[in-house]
Amino acid sequence: MIHSLFLINNGGDLFLEKHWKSVISRSVCDYFFEAREKAVEPDNVPPVIRTPHHYLINIYREKIFFVSVIQTEVPPLFVIEFLHRIAETFQDYFGECSETIIKDNVVIVYELLEEMLDNGFPLATESNILKELIRPPTILRSMVNTITGSSNVGETLPTGQLSTIPWRRAGVKYTNNEAYFDVVEEIDAILDKSGTTVFAEIQGVIDACVKMSGMPDLTLSFMNPRLLDDVSFHPCVRYKRWESERVISFIPPDGNFQLMSYHISAQNLVAIPVYVKQNISFFETGSSGRLDITVGPKQTMGKTVECLVVTVHMPKVVLSANLNATQGTYNYDPVTKILLWDIGKLNPQKLPNLKGSLSLQSGAPKPEENPSLNIDLKIQQLAISGLKVNRLDMYGEKYKPFKGVKYVTKAGKFQVRT
Amino acid sequence: MTDSKYFTTTKKGEIFELKAELNSDKKEKKKEAVKKVIASMTVGKDVSALFPDVVNCMQTDNLELKKLVYLYLMNYAKSQPDMAIMAVNTFVKDCEDPNPLIRALAVRTMGCIRVDKITEYLCEPLRKCLKDEDPYVRKTAAVCVAKLHDINAQLVEDQGFLDTLKDLISDSNPMVVANAVAALSEIAESHPNSNLLDLNPQTINKLLTALNECTEWGQIFILDCLANYTPRDDRESQSICERVTPRLSHANSAVVLSAVKVLMKFMEMLPKDLDYYGTLLKKLAPPLVTLLSAEPELQYVALRNINLIVQKRPEILKHEMKVFFVKYNDPIYVKLEKLDIMIRLASQANIAQVLAELKEYATEVDVDFVRKAVRAIGRCAIKVEQSAERCVSTLLDLIQTKVNYVVQEAIVVIKDIFRKYPNKYESVIATLCENLDSLDEPEARAAMIWIVGEYAERIDNADELLESFLEGFHDESTQVQLQLLTAIVKLFLKKPTETQELVQQVLSLATQDSDNPDLRDRGYIYWRLLSTDPVAAKEVVLAEKPLISEETDLIEPTLLEELICHIGTLASVYHKPPSAFVEGSRGVQHRRIPPRAGSVESAESPEVGQSGSSEAPPAVIPSQGDLLGDLLNLDLAPPTATVPSVQPSMQMGAMDLLGGGLDSLLGGDIGGSPSMGAGLGAAPTVMPAALGGAPAVGGGLGDLFDLGGGVGMPTGFYVVPKTLWLPAMKAKGLEISGTFARRGGIIQMDMSLTNKAMSVMTDFAIQFNRNSFGMAPAGPLQVLTPLSPNQTIDVSLPLSTNGPVMKMEPLNNLQVAVKNNIDVFYFSCQFPLSLLFVEDGKMERQVFLATWKDIPNDNEAQFQIKDVHLNSDAASNKLQGSNIFTIAKRTVEGQDMLYQSIKLTNSIWVLAEMRVQTGNPNYTLSIKCRAPEVCQFVYQCYEMVLKN
């Protein structure tokens, strides 16, 4: 099981360690540093590192490496999932997960880690149970605590801990009962030079914010559930009902949670909302090149494309760019070699265009690789897959809750090859 | 107000300041002080000096303060064991607290304090907590048993905690069940042979019920535990699968993968014609695809496992090629894995798509990735014949880019394509030659030289090209030097007139000016060949090469099977069997996929059938890296026998047999186990021998008739006469001689202990070092009476093969330690491998055929057994006594071919073909095994059995 955890920042400083069994010397991290150095980019550090006596399993999140040490055969996915859960818990407690905030709340962090794992076995990882055991810091509470001397550790056994619905505490009370659902879809796509789709899929999630009194039993149904061929549910969802009736039936956790995620694969037709016409070329002589990019709407279902950003990773030899944008602003960072063009809203009548010349390091040969374009965008009030929520019913409680559904489509890993 | 204030220090010294604060009367101040201590601890500062002061704060009603003190205690108790005792009273009191949270906290913390004195006090509270009315306390206590076991395993067993823990599997609360399973699994890992997790249909049912209700982490533990179970029949297998399938839709990817493991394993048992089997296959694809949209670290582990799944059951993901397309911002470790899977999934149907992608990757930024992409194109060409032409033209396009490393990789793979499809694409050689100057990597240079040498007759200026390489001969790497030598010799044999000078030059460079023994040896061999018999040289050097196979890097089927049973573990990430891991391997047992239900078994054998029947590759070259070594073999070694040197142990045995060994053999064996046929080797027709052998053989008798004309009884296991293992001089008067025997399926070590000293010897005990096959004493050494001077006693020690495994040199070496009241003595002996031949080692004919084809030819070893005066039937009878089973016999042109199979205790199969020519006392023996290192020892057994 998980033996120890080390938190290491991007600069290679080890700023927190926690051991659940015997203490393991931090020198074990030298193997990690070695791998870190070899990988050059922090993203490229291999997740599982073998050392003579231990295995180091690590994740990289928010510029922090979470390095766990294990000694026996443990499913690595279990460890990785758990490390992500730790990061999420910090996010949940402190609003962000950064070195500064962890250092600022080191005692709570320590208490949390102790509560989440016992002897390397997960103990309590559900946010609402943890919050009953250890209250998250708020400015008001820490003020009150210092004055009254009360503590931020719960003194009673969390109620949800052992019930068959560990995700919900008993006795929840709200004056306004409300349930909101956000259907968020991300398009992952690769388009080739000519604009044909090489690969496209939709990663969808339904985030929920449910603040309702008592023990509401909810049923969410879709107009077109057949779209969803591959789903993963929050543990609260009754899988049998989904299998038989294609409805999502659940007793929700209190507050924010991810109800489900789904995946619509390349086999189905995935609508591509924009097209990109591009021409990036470098001349054999004269150390220069030309760039011309136009973006236009393709399948937007009548909605407006917003927050449109085009990112180009230029070859190393490109020194500067002298361009002209008909809309939005562009910026070329000569250190990271990233050209960022922030377009904003896409106007179908007047297509945005970025055009101009690139200057290259003099004497350098023509770059070998083709830069690729990354597109970022957002479309409000649209789930690009066409998924629609039909209705939400509540059983088990008497009141009438406010209900709402929001749709948004974003670009995930949306790449255009040149 | 943040915790960073706890890190500030004052001038007077931090420790001093903290000490004062810890002893303050004010509760709040105390708490703040403990927080500061904890903060220092988290960054690795040593605050152990404050131990007594912190422990004093433990007696408090404030839960937060208590928890903080506990945190401190866990970290430092080990360094201050005497002080830690101070805390015991509070712990014991807290275990009685009415608040379950406090009870659980106390038992949990006590378990984390790794101090012996504290653990003693832990037992009583723990026993109570294991039976606590509150499930929260019970589930915490379950984990505590695992902790305690880690500190003091004996104590846990003596106190009966293991049984209590087993009872918790039937607990009414699913969380308690999950934790009990987790704790038991962890304990079982350090206890290889214990029967801790005794799974039967009832417990399985309980686990499946708990599975639906416990937390996601608990589900992982339960699923991993389920995977160890072997269902009784296909119906049970199906019902477990049905109940596990919903886990595939869990949001936690570890749950999903553990469920995949259970399904992949149990699916093997389902008949393939069952509808449910097809449904299950379909259900597996979407969750695997979904794993690829998770965080990159999760993707990596998922991809490593998918790589296994794709090899085992390509049909699951055959339509999902596109999800493995590489995105430019994937981390490099994900990119490389995706690429690997793309090639595995490549088929005629999707090859166009795959090639287009690979070509795209070849223009990426990351050099490593680009290289691998180019190699992948070559692998596609070799795998999908129809695409070869397109692959070659893609590679040519890439060569035109003139990007240095792309060109080099392309040339390396084109060489492989030439070998796979000879005389098809040689038209491109001209293009390749244009890039000769840009090659600076040894592998690419070697590949190019190979091409020039191989096709010397079609390249007009081959001699010039090779000569240009020769200029800097001594600066080249060995790989290139060897290749250049061979290429020039090839050239000479093809165009002898113009190149005489060149060949002389290279031979003298290789033999006279080089320090490299490989190079020199090869040079001399060529030289001698060319000077004595040019025709033979031509035959050898220009011999037809075997084709290279389609898949060069498939995981060996038995290993794959084992890995499939370990999906989701570290083993699956490294693609190595769990036993290969030093630390984690203590308790890992080899897991096997259960055989499929009877209905289809006959048509298709469960294990080897699939890979064997579908595609039997003509020959396999292990990996690209070894290619050079292979080329060498090809050039030089036509498949003639390499006569092995006989191991010393053999000679010893033979010698002893001649000189008085027979007496000691008879005497020794009668002493040890009088009921067993003693002189089996000496008198093969003695009846007791046959009786001794027959029951163990099982169906052997029936099989005998099967062979047709099997006359006479099978002889029993041949026992080598006792040899002197430990001379009296080396062991203060204790002399040990001994031998090994296999009787009725039990391995025994027969020893004669002689006391040659003046005083009585008592208190004998024996122990083995780790050895290649995990042999270990199955019981204590039974020397009941003291051994008086000049007395000899014969003992027979039963052995098991479940001990720890470590490869020995030689493989059959066994290091033994014997203790008596005087001292401990060490000796080593070598056992005949036939000791490990098990009684059910008879393979089905079909399976034999498939397996034979399946094992690469490189693993085949040939031996001569000389001076055996037996006909083939008698020989096969004799061999059967030692569990070497003849499966089929064929007579071709007066030669009897016997096909034989052997199974070792660690489930390694050894296949053999023995050629017996009537009237010729020399047998030819070919042995094939996936673990080629055993062949030598198997041969020794043949020799030993047949000659005695």
Interface residues (C-beta under 8 A of the other chain):
Chain A: M1 L14 F15 L16 E17 K18 H19 W20 K21 S22 V23 R26 A39 E41 D43 N44 P46 P47 V48 R50 P52 H53 H54 Y55 N58 I59 Y60 Q71 T72 E73 V74 P75 P76 L77 F78 I80 E81 F82 H84 K103 D104 N105 V106 V107 I108 V109 Y110 E111 E114 D118 N119 F121 P122 T125 E126 I139 S142 M143 T146 G149 S151 N152 V153 G154 E155 T156 L157 Q161 L162 T164 P166 D188 I190 D192 V198 F199 E201 Q203 D229 D230 V231 S232 F233 H234 P235 Y239 K240 W242 E243 Q258 M260 S261 H263 S265 A266 Q267 H313 P315 E368 E369 N370 S372 N374 K413 Q415 R417
Chain B: M1 T2 D3 S4 Y6 F7 K27 E28 K31 K35 I38 A39 T42 V43 G44 N62 L63 E64 L65 K67 L68 L71 N75 K78 N99 P100 L101 R108 G111 C112 R114 D134 P135 Y136 T140 V143 C144 A146 K147 D150 N173 P174 M175 N179 A182 A183 E186 E189 E213 T215 E216 W217 I220 D224 P246 S249 H250 A251 N252 S253 A254 V256 L257 S258 P286 P287 V289 T290 S293 E295 P296 E297 L298 Y300 V301 A302 H319 E320 K322 V323 F325 K327 Y328 N329 P331 I332 Y333 A356 E357 E360 T363 E364 V365 T401 V403 G568 T569 L570 A571 V573 Y574 P578 F581 V582 E583 G584 V588
